[in-house]
């Protein structure tokens, strides 16, 4: 969905907003085509504001943060790549065939595809990249879905065959995994891909610079240079837009947008394609008791949260799936828990907490929508005697302590799919998944996932995924809230921004209009 947000409506909304909050899946607004009276600058470049630094390593196979993948989408490509319509299209591969037993994919590579270091992509690079992500000698493969691979073989310099242990309906989507040069060992600091932009430099906690790759095999980028400016403070982002220091910024909220001069900006609306929830450490008391988790879910009013932080924008969810995944999304789960304070209190009493308890919600401070959501949650939880305290932390600390170390009680963040598969959202809650940061442990859930991976029948697999989503809701694995609204401010002399059903920011089509 896309909309042009008008100044008058936003100004009124700003007066109603109690909290400021950062709020796609379609092409840019038609209104975005109207040109500004001001001429485009001589330099064909833009500066994009982002709220967090990228991962310490820029190696795409090791990326953890959604923000890193969002930016580096412009630098890397796989055999396949996603489109803004939610489809897959050949990228480094020109075409592929699937064997009759649906287990062997044979890819014919495009002729003359170049890496950013000038080398030509060969079958050896593809084999290296896939095998690297499938390597399980240290435990879980870098791409868990690659456990399904039986072999990766170079047929000739332009042909690669990937054979699976069994048919896998979703496997092709995982071949968006970046193809890297086999003989290059500096991906962490000076990444090299095949995308429309090439990496130029990085200044930690300040900026990342990309430039147009002139030898790109596909439709070339229309901008010559993009600088991503790291501005963690929400107010500073608005000031930078107002001053002209940045030209484009995603994940704004309506209060921030209302402060912008509407003659200077086009504002596009979508959703972030994230599962925002209050994620609970299921291995830590009192959250190891399903009744406590259910009580927290009954205490929450999702619509009030959306009203408070985004003037009603966003899409309520009830499990680890967001609406863009149409055939997998179970809308009935959205109302599995409707606010019921008495029911919540009864469950707490049954669990041994008749007077409630104290808890800490650890939130990455640079993500304003999550901070704002946490503030509303604190107020809502008071009604059932739960005294929640927000602990703001820097993003690096959140990654190390919460995501990796699992040293927390609760946290508010958004989880993305990384690629266009339901599996990516659901596999993380299997008991042995390395990214199961909530320590969810449900043998029935694990069994359903195993069944889903064992079937080649798409309808059966879809039904099993829906059962998994239902298990997450029934057991209140997390307090599910919404797919956040996403407002993108772009200078009115820019056009061409496309949204995707996954969390990426594609700048290859953005251009100045005269």
GUMIKE-184799 format. One record per residue (C-alpha): x, y, z; residue in three letters. Coordinates in steps of 0.001 Angstrom, whole numbers, plus 500000, padded with zeros to 6 digits. Example, Ala and Ser with C-alpha at 12.3 -4.5 7.8 and 13.67 -1.06 7.14 Angstrom:
REM residues 2
512300495500507800ALA/513670498940507140SER/
END
This chain:
REM residues 514
500000500000500000UNK/501258503503499256UNK/499961506886500221UNK/500926510497500028UNK/500720511952503515UNK/499417515492503469UNK/500641518184505829UNK/497265519166507238UNK/496336515631508198UNK/499722515037509718UNK/499640518217511713UNK/496332517158513212UNK/497713513714513912UNK/500714515231515633UNK/498457517031518103UNK/496821513715518989UNK/500040511760519331UNK/501142511153522895UNK/504444509508522020UNK/506769509945519096UNK/507588506742517257UNK/509346505629514165UNK/507137504045511943UNK/506993498850502309UNK/505582496677499953UNK/504786498678496848UNK/506156501134494359UNK/506540504784495203UNK/503602507159495418UNK/502295508710492245UNK/502696512021493980UNK/506397511321494175UNK/506644512044490453UNK/505889515713490910UNK/509108517614490588UNK/510319520231492992UNK/510856523725491667UNK/514420523490492891UNK/516812521977490382UNK/518733518773491059UNK/522227519378492405UNK/525183519091490060UNK/526378515992491879UNK/524199512981491078UNK/524263511656494616UNK/522176511498497778UNK/522656511096501497UNK/520403508621503298UNK/519801508793507034UNK/519894505512508956UNK/519399504996512680UNK/522132502455513374UNK/525626501459512383UNK/525996498216510474UNK/527367494982511892UNK/531051495056512762UNK/531675492645509888UNK/530213493560506502UNK/530554489989505242UNK/527010489285503965UNK/527146485645505042UNK/527766486737508640UNK/525306489634508830UNK/522961489568511835UNK/521269492987511934UNK/518350493654509608UNK/519785497155509118UNK/522976495682507656UNK/521042493557505177UNK/518851496546504331UNK/521849498613503196UNK/524039495892501702UNK/521183494687499504UNK/522575497265497084UNK/526018495630497032UNK/525390491872496893UNK/523416489471494754UNK/522796485747494613UNK/521992483335491849UNK/518455484640492273UNK/517197487982493544UNK/513850489204494915UNK/511680491666493048UNK/509557494402494576UNK/506492492361493616UNK/507586489503495857UNK/508786487232493063UNK/512197485691492410UNK/514131486395489249UNK/517488485099487982UNK/520420487365488848UNK/523955485976488630UNK/522279482932487145UNK/520794483527483719UNK/518498480521483999UNK/518007477236485812UNK/516367473859485355UNK/514946471484487937UNK/515297467725487567UNK/512239465472487344UNK/512783464277490916UNK/512844467959492014UNK/516161467521493771UNK/518779468899491350UNK/518882472565490341UNK/521194473247487412UNK/522134476907487013UNK/523541478493483896UNK/525503481599484856UNK/525301484880482988UNK/528251485566480755UNK/530606488289481906UNK/529132489155485319UNK/531767491177487164UNK/532645491436490816UNK/533383494922492071UNK/537114494095492104UNK/537014493523488344UNK/537105489727488398UNK/534564487752486382UNK/532151485507488268UNK/532794481825487594UNK/531276478546488689UNK/534111478227491200UNK/532887481363492990UNK/529334480004493133UNK/530468476632494479UNK/532652478367497079UNK/529845480663498243UNK/527204477932498543UNK/529568475486500241UNK/530724478172502665UNK/527138478825503760UNK/526348475108503920UNK/529385474171506011UNK/528188472633509279UNK/531541471577510721UNK/531281474248513410UNK/527632473474514173UNK/524754475210512410UNK/525375476210508754UNK/525490479951508041UNK/522286479385506061UNK/520329476731508005UNK/518244475827504945UNK/521435474663503237UNK/521391471586505469UNK/519173470242502695UNK/522083470266500211UNK/523570466917499223UNK/526188468312496851UNK/527310471426494961UNK/529198470701491763UNK/530827472698489011UNK/529636471258485717UNK/531710473693483671UNK/532844477316484006UNK/529294478591483437UNK/527231475818485015UNK/526627474715488614UNK/524470471834489841UNK/523049471841493372UNK/521525468564494502UNK/519272468332497549UNK/518747465398499876UNK/515020465756499279UNK/512738468164497371UNK/512368471537499066UNK/509628473972498004UNK/511413476992499470UNK/514982476248498504UNK/515124478598495530UNK/514427481612497759UNK/517584480866499747UNK/519662481188496598UNK/519400484942497036UNK/522421484280499311UNK/525309486477498153UNK/527815485065495685UNK/531340486149496655UNK/534740485832494958UNK/536405482616496115UNK/539885484082496337UNK/539011487205498342UNK/539410487346502129UNK/538512490925503089UNK/534720490792502963UNK/534433491895506592UNK/536082495295506014UNK/536046495859502239UNK/533130493847500853UNK/533009492866497189UNK/529808491796495473UNK/528162492070492067UNK/525330494530492819UNK/524511497862491158UNK/526510499721493820UNK/530017498994495047UNK/531348499586498541UNK/533772502514498849UNK/534330503237502526UNK/533050502990506042UNK/533585505285509003UNK/532392503529512144UNK/529415505229513819UNK/529403507846511061UNK/528802506721507485UNK/528952504126504720UNK/529672505219501145UNK/528597503347498016UNK/529179504267494367UNK/527563503185491121UNK/529213500090489641UNK/529790500945485985UNK/530275497312484933UNK/527042496071486469UNK/525477493311484365UNK/521883494536484750UNK/520030497835484697UNK/522570500329486059UNK/521948502417489139UNK/520715505906488324UNK/522640507624491121UNK/526426507936491042UNK/526918507871494800UNK/524992507128497980UNK/526193508021501452UNK/524435506402504399UNK/524719508759507341UNK/524319507196510788UNK/522112509384512985UNK/520901507477516034UNK/518907510302517597UNK/515340510551516235UNK/515166514332516601UNK/518491514740514827UNK/517161512764511881UNK/514350515277511437UNK/516708518222511801UNK/519013516704509184UNK/516102516363506764UNK/514991519931507444UNK/518489521327506939UNK/519152519420503737UNK/521927517314505272UNK/520095514136504257UNK/517820513551501288UNK/515985510363502210UNK/515086508639505437UNK/512978505553506068UNK/511256504351509255UNK/509964507752510340UNK/506813508284512368UNK/503917510610511639UNK/505057513121514268UNK/508445513404512593UNK/506887513664509138UNK/504532516413510294UNK/507573518580511078UNK/508719518497507454UNK/507876521080504816UNK/505537519143502524UNK/506587521243499540UNK/510088519846499922UNK/509309516191500577UNK/507262513323499263UNK/506278510850501967UNK/505647507228501057UNK/503849504804503314UNK/504209501061503682UNK/505029498620506430UNK/508449497521507614UNK/507932493812506949UNK/508952492961510484UNK/507408491004513327UNK/507454493503516172UNK/506834491884519537UNK/507826491997523142UNK/510139489012522881UNK/510339487016526105UNK/513182484874527394UNK/511243481633527816UNK/514080480148529878UNK/513979482774532638UNK/511416483031535459UNK/508661484112535439UNK/508530483897531621UNK/509215480158531701UNK/505565479799532794UNK/503143479831529867UNK/500442481354532086UNK/502607484395532740UNK/503290484857529037UNK/499593484511528277UNK/498752487035531001UNK/501097489570529428UNK/499434488962526062UNK/495978489564527545UNK/497203492797529163UNK/498200494379525850UNK/496016496457523528UNK/497696496386520108UNK/495480499000518543UNK/496220501437521345UNK/499931500928520745UNK/499514501683517048UNK/497344504683517857UNK/499844506044520346UNK/503059505603518374UNK/501899505905514757UNK/498450507501514720UNK/496860504139513977UNK/499209503125511161UNK/500630499606511093UNK/499205496078510865UNK/498357494061513976UNK/499731490513514103UNK/499223487530516381UNK/502203485304515630UNK/505578485281513912UNK/504266486094510460UNK/503359489411508847UNK/500627490109506270UNK/502934490401503244UNK/503367486621503474UNK/499818486255502230UNK/499265482524502016UNK/501036481848505328UNK/499493484655507372UNK/496726483540509751UNK/494550486641510373UNK/492495484942513104UNK/495570484805515334UNK/495633488605515418UNK/492711488466517855UNK/493790485335519706UNK/494469487620522679UNK/492261490656523026UNK/492829492856526035UNK/491232491202529072UNK/492620492518532343UNK/490623490172534553UNK/491715487112532588UNK/495314488292532802UNK/495083488700536580UNK/493547485234536936UNK/496412483679535011UNK/498990485525537108UNK/497307484319540291UNK/497314480725539012UNK/501022481094538225UNK/501757482305541762UNK/501959486043541098UNK/498709487458542497UNK/500352490828543098UNK/502254490889539825UNK/506027491200539566UNK/508842493468538397UNK/510462493036534998UNK/512962494727532714UNK/512427495390529016UNK/515785495816527269UNK/515418497942524134UNK/517959499145521535UNK/517829502894522125UNK/518502503872518510UNK/515233502303517327UNK/512634504888518265UNK/509572502795517332UNK/510664500059519697UNK/511410502531522468UNK/507984504119522011UNK/506251500748521926UNK/507995499773525151UNK/506760502964526830UNK/503150502116525980UNK/503660498527527152UNK/504939499780530511UNK/501696501691531034UNK/499473498836529872UNK/501180496251532096UNK/500560498345535196UNK/496886497349534988UNK/497791493755535928UNK/500308494660538603UNK/503397494170536451UNK/505977496880537041UNK/508094497064533894UNK/511240499159533584UNK/512813500047530247UNK/516553499491529956UNK/517829501360526878UNK/521024499896525415UNK/523204500615522421UNK/522676498397519396UNK/526026496636519801UNK/525167495792523391UNK/521766494478522354UNK/523375492178519803UNK/525968490841522227UNK/523919490636525421UNK/520367489957524250UNK/520569488332520827UNK/523787486353521239UNK/524186486106525017UNK/520452485724525788UNK/521006487634529031UNK/517701489455529335UNK/514105489109530474UNK/512162490856527719UNK/512970493019524717UNK/511048494952522064UNK/512449494612518549UNK/511365493643515059UNK/512434490383513424UNK/512689490150509648UNK/512527487235507232UNK/515923487870505553UNK/514460486331502408UNK/511001485656501083UNK/510235482438502971UNK/507959481547505841UNK/510673479206507021UNK/513003482111507795UNK/510499483536510285UNK/509537480241511919UNK/512691478123512011UNK/514326480447514537UNK/511978479174517250UNK/512934475522516889UNK/514734474379520028UNK/518119473842518360UNK/518224476973516181UNK/521260479130516849UNK/519151482275516465UNK/516431481131518891UNK/517231484030521188UNK/514005483609523202UNK/514963480028524194UNK/511609478686523015UNK/511436474921523535UNK/508357473084522308UNK/508742469463521083UNK/505457469658519176UNK/506643472798517390UNK/509912471049516475UNK/507978468073515152UNK/505764470281512992UNK/508820471981511530UNK/510414468614510749UNK/507218467543508975UNK/507131470802507018UNK/510661470219505761UNK/509967466595504887UNK/507085467308502521UNK/507294468394498899UNK/503604469241498836UNK/503184473006498997UNK/499666472931500433UNK/500692470497503151UNK/503742472555504035UNK/501674475739504209UNK/499201474043506555UNK/502048472866508805UNK/503536476365508954UNK/500143477706509990UNK/500002475102512748UNK/503423476297513932UNK/502177479875514032UNK/499188478722516056UNK/501483476956518539UNK/503461480170519016UNK/500229482049519706UNK/498734479420522015UNK/501924479241524056UNK/502391483030523971UNK/506000482513522969UNK/506128486298522667UNK/503721489197523076UNK/502980489847519405UNK/502138493406518419UNK/502423494573514810UNK/504159494957511509UNK/505229498550512010UNK/504122501370509777UNK/506964502716507666UNK/506968506310506498UNK/509756507280504104UNK/510578510923503515UNK/512238511664500175UNK/513048515045498706UNK/510457516068496144UNK/513024516208493353UNK/513691512482493832UNK/511598509600492519UNK/511753505874491827UNK/511914504298495278UNK/510415500796495298UNK/509380498859498375UNK/509798495134498854UNK/507962492528500950UNK/511221492037502848UNK/513326494464504857UNK/515581496051502225UNK/516218499532500841UNK/516847499346497092UNK/518384502587495855UNK/519243501422492351UNK/516037502911490885UNK/516089506211492788UNK/516794509215490591UNK/516425512988490335UNK/513537514478488390UNK/513759517820486619UNK/
END
